[in-house]
Amino acid sequence: MKHQQRNRHGGGKTGNERSGLGFTIEFRAGESIDPALFDETAQRAAKQVANCGLQMNKTTQLRRFYDELVMWEEKVRQNPGKFDEYLPFIRMLKAKAAYAEGRKLVDGAFVDLLRQTLDFAKSADDLRIAKLFLEAFLGFYKQERPKD
């Protein structure tokens, strides 16, 4: 039973069928950051995540995940050699998002967005890009859901 619950919240095809983001985020175009990442992609993600009920995906709730990612990115920036040591704790944000989804604080679209973002972060530079992407996403999200 525990294994089934973990799979249900852990992403993969079942997570996307549940109510995922609906698209795959392209973080890089070759070796460079995808030119659309911080504008078109972030805005598209914001529109998708904002398409939920008024009780879910509140800006303050989403900011908590962003703030924790910022904290980890700062730690990595101060000591890049510890990235591999910090990575399990960074990826634990996915479990925290699954818990928040179970409590109906966030929906599957946000969980999928966070999962894709954290799965992309395989280096200190990727983590910086992931943080900047979530920052851009939150800017557009506030535009999509101004009454939060």
C-alpha positions as CSV (number, residue, x, y, z in Angstrom):
1,M,0.0,0.0,0.0
2,K,2.8,2.5,0.9
3,H,4.5,1.7,-2.4
4,Q,1.3,2.5,-4.4
5,Q,0.8,5.8,-2.5
6,R,4.4,6.7,-3.2
7,N,4.0,6.0,-6.9
8,R,0.7,7.9,-7.1
9,H,2.4,11.1,-5.7
10,G,5.8,10.5,-7.2
11,G,5.1,11.6,-10.8
12,G,5.6,9.5,-13.8
13,K,2.6,8.7,-16.1
14,T,0.2,8.2,-13.3
15,G,1.1,11.7,-11.9
16,N,0.6,13.4,-15.3
17,E,-2.7,11.7,-15.9
18,R,-3.9,12.8,-12.5
19,S,-3.7,16.5,-13.3
20,G,-0.2,17.3,-14.3
21,L,1.2,20.4,-15.9
22,G,0.2,19.2,-19.4
23,F,3.6,19.8,-21.0
24,T,7.3,19.1,-20.5
25,I,9.4,22.1,-19.5
26,E,12.4,22.6,-21.8
27,F,15.1,24.1,-19.6
28,R,17.9,24.1,-22.1
29,A,18.3,24.5,-25.8
30,G,21.6,22.6,-26.4
31,E,24.1,23.9,-23.9
32,S,22.3,27.2,-23.4
33,I,19.3,28.1,-21.3
34,D,16.1,27.9,-23.5
35,P,15.4,31.4,-24.6
36,A,11.7,31.0,-23.8
37,L,12.2,29.5,-20.3
38,F,11.9,32.7,-18.2
39,D,9.0,34.2,-20.2
40,E,6.9,32.0,-22.5
41,T,7.4,28.8,-20.6
42,A,7.1,30.3,-17.2
43,Q,3.9,32.1,-18.2
44,R,2.4,29.0,-19.7
45,A,3.2,27.1,-16.5
46,A,1.6,29.9,-14.4
47,K,-1.6,29.8,-16.5
48,Q,-1.8,26.1,-16.1
49,V,-1.2,26.1,-12.3
50,A,-3.6,29.0,-11.8
51,N,-6.3,27.0,-13.4
52,C,-7.5,25.4,-10.2
53,G,-10.0,26.2,-7.4
54,L,-9.6,29.2,-5.1
55,Q,-8.6,27.0,-2.2
56,M,-5.5,25.5,-3.8
57,N,-2.2,26.8,-5.1
58,K,-2.3,30.0,-3.0
59,T,0.6,32.3,-3.7
60,T,1.8,32.1,-0.1
61,Q,1.9,28.2,-0.3
62,L,3.8,28.2,-3.5
63,R,6.2,30.8,-2.2
64,R,7.2,28.4,0.6
65,F,8.5,25.9,-1.9
66,Y,10.3,28.7,-3.8
67,D,11.8,30.1,-0.6
68,E,13.2,26.7,0.4
69,L,14.7,26.3,-3.0
70,V,16.3,29.7,-2.7
71,M,17.8,28.7,0.6
72,W,19.3,25.5,-0.9
73,E,20.6,27.4,-4.0
74,E,22.3,29.9,-1.7
75,K,24.0,27.1,0.3
76,V,25.2,25.5,-3.0
77,R,26.4,28.9,-4.3
78,Q,28.5,29.4,-1.1
79,N,29.9,25.9,-1.3
80,P,29.5,24.3,-4.8
81,G,31.5,21.2,-3.7
82,K,28.6,20.2,-1.4
83,F,26.0,20.1,-4.2
84,D,25.9,16.3,-4.2
85,E,25.5,16.3,-0.4
86,Y,22.6,18.7,-0.5
87,L,20.9,17.2,-3.5
88,P,18.8,14.6,-1.6
89,F,17.5,17.4,0.6
90,I,16.7,19.5,-2.4
91,R,14.8,16.7,-4.0
92,M,12.9,16.1,-0.8
93,L,10.9,19.2,-1.8
94,K,9.0,16.7,-4.1
95,A,7.9,14.8,-1.1
96,K,6.8,18.0,0.7
97,A,4.8,18.9,-2.4
98,A,3.2,15.5,-2.5
99,Y,2.2,16.0,1.2
100,A,0.8,19.5,0.4
101,E,-1.2,17.9,-2.5
102,G,-2.6,15.3,-0.1
103,R,-3.7,18.1,2.2
104,K,-5.3,19.8,-0.9
105,L,-3.1,22.9,-0.5
106,V,-1.6,22.4,-4.0
107,D,-2.7,20.5,-7.1
108,G,-1.1,18.0,-9.4
109,A,-0.1,20.7,-11.9
110,F,2.1,22.4,-9.3
111,V,3.5,19.1,-8.1
112,D,4.4,18.2,-11.7
113,L,6.0,21.7,-12.2
114,L,8.1,21.3,-9.1
115,R,9.0,17.7,-10.0
116,Q,10.2,18.7,-13.4
117,T,12.1,21.6,-12.1
118,L,13.9,19.6,-9.3
119,D,14.6,16.7,-11.7
120,F,16.4,19.1,-14.0
121,A,18.8,20.3,-11.3
122,K,21.7,18.0,-11.7
123,S,24.5,20.6,-11.0
124,A,24.9,23.8,-9.2
125,D,24.4,25.8,-12.4
126,D,21.2,23.8,-13.1
127,L,20.0,24.6,-9.6
128,R,20.5,28.3,-10.3
129,I,18.5,28.0,-13.5
130,A,15.7,26.1,-11.7
131,K,15.5,28.8,-9.0
132,L,15.3,31.5,-11.6
133,F,12.6,29.6,-13.5
134,L,10.5,29.4,-10.3
135,E,11.1,33.1,-9.7
136,A,9.8,33.9,-13.2
137,F,6.9,31.4,-12.8
138,L,5.8,33.1,-9.5
139,G,5.9,36.6,-11.2
140,F,3.5,35.4,-13.9
141,Y,1.5,33.4,-11.4
142,K,0.8,36.6,-9.4
143,Q,-0.5,38.1,-12.7
144,E,-2.7,35.1,-13.3
145,R,-4.0,35.0,-9.7
146,P,-3.9,38.6,-8.5
147,K,-6.5,38.1,-5.7
148,D,-4.3,35.7,-3.6
